[in-house]
Every structure is written in structure tokens, then in C-alpha cells.
Amino acid sequence: MICNHSIPIRSLFTEDPGNYRMNKRWGISNNIEEVNSSYDDQLSDFLASSGNLIISGESISLLSKESLLKLINKIISYNYEIKVIALVRSPYAMICSAIQQSIKTGEYFELISLNDCIPTSFSDKKLHLKSKTAEKLISVFETSICFHSFDRACMHSYGPVGFLLEEFLNQDPSIFKYKKNNESLSNLSVRTQNEFNAVNPAFVSSKNGNKYNAKFQRFPLKVDQRLGFSGKFLLTEAEYGLVEEFVKSETESLNKITGLDFSGQSLKFSKPIF
């Protein structure tokens, strides 16, 4: 049951679907032609039978410009008009969310620790430049894309999904049922998972590139629920110090590119566990 369109769309339109992280994790890289054929059939059926179709997924924006154009050509071949909306997080909130998600899926971040023992330096190469992503989206979709603040969308009584339903689709959000499928972990759980990943990350190097690590372990969700006292995952002040210049640069760039103002973004930090 796939609740996020990112997975089939990324697999179907990326240049190297066999190397796509989710396909490796699910062990379907060797059957990628069959899997993508199924995805393509399903997308074609929806395009052929729908008057309006919503395709939603955060990682779709990570496709290359060429791959996005392939997706567009697929859609317009069924005589659709394309409208695009992008919800943009403030740079600091984006970093906290991106690091948490990467750790949840098995990546180790040397920046994150249990005792605030941070490295002397940290490369921002592991942090995606959302300003570059926004520039790419504008170059692809031009005037058909509009940007909105994710924080503003979250203030909607039905959350960001309700915001999209009302603002973008002119639908009454109260008539829909909502289900959360990507729950956040607590601060302590994220940091403990990162320690797991340091020993057994989800992917390890091999002669044929990265492969899924069968020894990878996920921090138990039942335990996580008991660690809510540690609060939501945020960087400590010491950790933030290593990414502060990145945040400032991204804030300036996103303000200019999207027309949104992230200058007054809230900077809250977590306390070191030990």
C-alpha cells in the first residue's frame, strides 16, 4: 500500500531506477522493468479515466529537470492542464525534518549525538539545497507553479492537506478523512536511531554500489511512544552552530526565489540528552 506518490513516480521517471533507494530497500531492483511497467500502467489508467488528478510527493521535486519533463510530457499527452503547488519549509525547519527523515531511513549523521559531542566541522553536502530545487522547478514549470509557506499551511485547522484541498482545489476540507502515515519520532528516539545507524546503516558499500544492509535495525515504535518526554527532534545550539551559515544562505536565497519571507523563522533547540 503506497501512500506517497514519490515512490512510484521516482522509480518510473528517474534515470537509474535500479539504484533508487526505495527499490533497493524493497529488494525489487532486479525486477525493476516489471515493477515500473506496473507503475506505468496504473498511472496511464488514472490519466485516462480522470477529469482531475492529484499527484503528490515531496521527493518528486528531487527528480532531474530531464526526468520532470518526461513526467510532464506523459501527463499532457492525455490533454491535461498542469498546475503545480510547492509547500516550502523554512530552512531551519527543513534541516531538522530532513535529518530526522534520513536517520529514520537508516543514514548516519555525524552531526547528531546523544551527548552534544559534535564534530569540529560538518559538510553541508549532505543537506539538500532547497533553493536550487526551487530554481529547477521554476525552470521546468515556469508560471504554472506557485509557492506557499509550509508553516502557514500547517496552521490550517485540517493541517497542510486541508490547506491544499481548500486553497488549491476549492474543496471543503471537512468532508475528507485524514490519516497520518509518516509520524515523527521523539528527540531521544532519533538520536538513538542515529547511534544504531553508525554501527549498521541501511545501506553499505559493495562492488556493485550500495546495497541494503540486512543487519539494519529500526528503533522500536512502541519504545518511541514512551520517550515523548524528550520532545520533538531539533538541533542543539552546538549542532546548529555548524549549519548556521548554511541556514542563513538558504534563507536569503529562498526569500528571493520563492517570494516568501523566511527571515523571521523561529529557532528553537533541543537540550543535550547527557
Buried (B, 14 or more C-beta within 10 A) or exposed (E): EEEBBBBBBBBBBBEEBBBBBBBBBBEBBEBBEEBBEEBBEEBEEEBEEEEEEEBEBBBBBBBEEEBBEBBBEBBEEBEBEEEBBBBBBBBBBBBBBBBBBBBBBBBBBEBBBEEBEBEEEBEBEEBBBBBEBBBBBBEBBEEEBBBBBBBBBBEBEBBBBBBBBBBBEEEEBEEEEEEEEEEBBBBBBBBBBBBBBEEBBBBEEEEEEBBBBEEBEEBEEEEBEEBEEBEBBBBBBBBBEBBBEBBEBBBBBBBEBBEBEBEEBEEEBBEBBE
